[in-house]
Amino acid sequence: MRHDGAVDFEPYRGELVAYCYRMLGSFHEAEDLAQETMLRAWKARDRYDRTRASVRTWLYRIAANACLTALEGRARRPLPSGLGAPSEDPGAPLTPALDIPWLQPFPDGRFDTGVRADLRLALVAAMQTLPARQRAVLVLREVLEFSAAEVAEQLGTTVPAVNSALQRARAALADVGEIGQVSEPDDPGVRAVVERYARAFEAADVPALVRLLTDDAVLEMPPVPLWYRGVRDYGLFMHRVFEMRGTNWNVRHLTANGQPALAAYAPDPGGGHRLHTLQVFTVDAGRVASNVVFADPRVFEAFGLPQHISPDDSRRPR
């Protein structure tokens, strides 16, 4: 997307999608708003003053205001763990809550985001609890590292107001971990843990899965509003899954939100395997601390996951 050969917006698309995703918690809406940002920039190109701001700074001004407008009157996008206490019944009905706009994962392979920090699911979920303008300030200042003066210009406010909003946002997210604390799915230790989990999952080996968990490991499954904490309930629930869906699963390794992830395929009575869930892991000190399990078809679509694996494909090395 160029005009007169002078400005090319396209190299910024990936990081704009990531920014809009952090703001809205929806990958599909983020794609739409990034496209809207680039369209607005194209239409306003004659008014762009390169002596006042870089193209990137100017694009983020458009994106930030597009996101703030989109968020007006919107409910936040949570994960189940953000809605109440954990369930103590591993046999509870698995009834989806389709009226809740659940947080979606980010498909790392779709875009070069330019700035990797910080797409962690836990952080993006926590960001959704912030007022929209605090959220914008936090991402623009802490993740994208714009100056306070640049953010004030982007949001049409003052430097003291930006600094105050950033301080409040930092305090609200104090329990989530440092901004820039990026997961490393390619770290050998993390990769080994997830590989062991994958093998145990394929074999429906619940004791082996439980041995890989932290004592207070969290399992949650949007759009089902239930979630569980602790190895006992995690194990009991997995036992239930394998009883319902059978054994001899198949998985594919990928990443989401800068975290290790697995696409899990359940055995298909007709042959091969059928897509069941996308699972996104947090690994801490050699153990799985969290597994967010997504079963939304739109999530599968965003990651480009095949719905079915043939018997021949199921036997191929992953």
N, C-alpha and C positions, 0 to 999 in steps of 0.2 A: 504494500500500500504506500505509494509514493505520490508526491505532487511536485511537478517541475524538476524532478530529480534532486530536490533539496532536502527533504525530510523523509525518512523511512520509519514508520511506526511499527512495522511487523516484528523487529527484533525484541520489542518490549512486551509482546503478547503473553508469553509464558509467565513473566513475573506479574503482569497485571491480573491474569487469571488467579495466580496464587494470592495476590493481595485481596481481590474480591472474595475469594474463598475464605480467607481468614476473617473477613468482615461478616459474611453471610452464613458460613457453615454449609453451603450447598455448592457442589462442584458444577452442577448444571446451570444454576443461576449465575455463578461466577463466570462461566464461559460467556453467557449472554451479556453480562455487564461489561466484561472486557471488550467484547465486540462493540457494544454501545459506546464505550469510551473512545475507541478508535474511530468510530463513525463521527462522533461529536468533534473529535480533534480534526478530522478531515474537513468537516463543514466549517470549522472555525480557523482553518489554517491561515487565512489572510489576516487574522487578528493576532496571531501568535507573534510575540516580541522576543526574539532570541537574546536580546540584550538584558532582559529581566530575569529569565529562567531558562534552564536547559530543557530540551525536549522531554526528558524523563520526568523532571520536576513538574512540568506543565501537564503531562499525561496523568500523573498521580493526583494533581488538583482536580482534573475532570473525573477520574475514577473515584476519588474519595467522596466527592459530592454526589455522584451517581449512586454509590453505595448507601450514603446517608439518606438519600431520597427513597431508595428501595426499602430501607429498614423502617421507615415511618409506619407505626401502627402494627409492625410485625411481631409475632411471638418468637422468642429465641429458639434456636435449634439445640436440643439437649441430647445427651446420651441417657440411657436408663438410670445410671448411677447418679445423675443429677436431679432425679425426680423424687427420691425418697430412700428409705432404708432397704437393705438387701433382703431378698426373700429367704425364708428358712424352709421352704417346701420345694425340694427338687422335682416333685411330681406335679407342680402347679400347672394349670392349663396354659398352653402356649398361644395365647390370643393376641394377634397383632393390634396395636393401637394406631390405626391408620389416620386418625385425626391429628396426630402429633407430627410436626415437621421435624423429623429426626436429623441430627447431624450426619452428614455424609463423609466418607473418606475421600482422600485426594489421590488420584492415580498418577504416581510419580512419572511413569513412563510416557505420559501423553505430552508433557511440556518440559522444556528447559526453563525452569523458573528463575534463573539468574541468581536469586538469593535463596539459599536452602533453609536457613533458619527463619522461622521455626514453625514447622507444620505439624508437630506432634499432636495427636488426637486429643490428649488430655489438656494441652494448652489451648487448642482451638475451641474445645468445649468450654473451658473456663472463660475464654474471651467472650463467649456468647452471653455471659451473665453481666458483662459491663454495659453501661449506657453506650449508645452507638458512637458518640463523639469521643468518649474515652477510649473506646476500641480503636478508632481511627488514629488517634494520637499515639497510642501504644505501638501499633504496627508501624506507622510512619517513622516514629522516633527510634524505637528499640530494634525493630527487625530490619527496616529499610535504611535506617541511619541517616535520615534527613535531619538537618539542623532545626532547632526550635523556631528560628526565623522562617525557614522554608515551610515548616508545617503550619505556622501561623498564616502565611500567605496562602497555602493550599486550602485551608479551612476557613479563611476569612475571619480570623480572630487575632488575638494578641499573643506575644511571647509569654507574658505572665500566665495567661489562661492556658496555654499549651503546657507549661511547666506544672501548673496546678493539676491539670487533668492527668498528666503522666504520673505524678506522685500518687494520686488516688488510684489509678489503674494498677500501679506496681503493688500498692498495699493490698488491693483486693485479690491479686493473684500470687500473694506471697507463698502460698502452700503448693504451688504447681511446679516450682523449679525455675531456674534462671532462663531468661530469654536467650536463645542461642545455644541452649543445651540440646544439641542435635543427636538423635539416635543414629547409630552407624550399623545398618543391617549387614554391611560387608565385613564388619569386624569378625575375625576368626572365631572368637569366643561366642559372640551372638549367633553367628551362622551355625556353629556346632550345636548350640542349644535348640535352635529352631529345626535343624535337621533331625535331631533326636526326637523332638516332639512330632515332626512329620511322620517319621517311621512308626512311632507308637500309635499315632492317630490312624494311619493306614491299616495297622494290625488290630485296631480297636482294643488296644492294650491299656486299660484304665490305670492299673497300678503303675505302669511305666510313665504314663502322663502325669500322674499325681506326684511322682518323684521329681519331676522337672519344675514343679510349682513352688513359689514362695508360700509361706504359711498363710498369708492373707491375700492370696491371688484373687483377682476379680475377673468374673466372666459376665459379659452382658451381650444382649442379642437384639438390637433394634431391627425391626419395629416392634418386637415383643418387649413390653415395659418391665419385665422381670430382670433382676440381676442377682448374682451370687457372690459371696465373699468367703474365702477359706477353702482349704484343700478338701475337706469333707464334702461340702455341698457341690463344689466343682466336680469332684469325682463321681458323686451320685448322679449328677445331671448328665455327665458324659456316658455313664453306664446306661442311662435311659435313652440317650440318643442312639447308641449302638444297638440297643434292643429294638428300637423303632425302625432304624434304617439299615441294619445289618452290618456285617464286617467286610473286610477287603475293600477299603476305600482307596481313593487315588488323590494325590495332591499335586499342585503346581506352585512353585515358589515365585514370589514377586515382591514388590515393595509398595507401601502406601503411606503417605504422610511422613516419608523418610524413615519408616519403620519396617521391619520384616513382616511379611504377610504370606498367607497360604490361601489358594483357591482350593476348596475341598469338594471332591466329587464323590457322591454316594453310589454304591453299586446299583445298576439299573437292571431290574428283572429281565428286561429285553436284551441285555447284553451291553457291555461297556460300562460307562459311568456317567451320571447326570450331575450337573452343577448343583451344589447344595448351599454353600456359604462362602463368603470371603472373610478371612480371619486376620486381624491386625494385632500384632504382639508388641508388648513392652517387656524387654528383658532387662533384669536388674541383678547384678552380681551372679551371673550364671544361672539364673532361674527366671521362669516366666512369671511376671508380676501382674500382667493384665492381658486379656484376650477379648477384643471387641469383635463380635461375630455379626456380619451384615448379611441379610437375606433379601434385600430389596432388589428386584430385577433391574431397576434403573442404575443401581451401583454396579451390577454385573456388566451392564451395557457400557458404562463409563470406562471400565477397565478392559473392555473388549474381550471378555472371557467367553469361550465357546460353551454352549449349553450342554453339549454332549461330547464325550470322548469315546471313540470306538475301541473295541477290544485291542486292536493292533496298537493304537496310540497309547492306551493304558499301560502297555508293556514296555514302551520306549523309555530310556533314561530321561530324567527331568533336568 
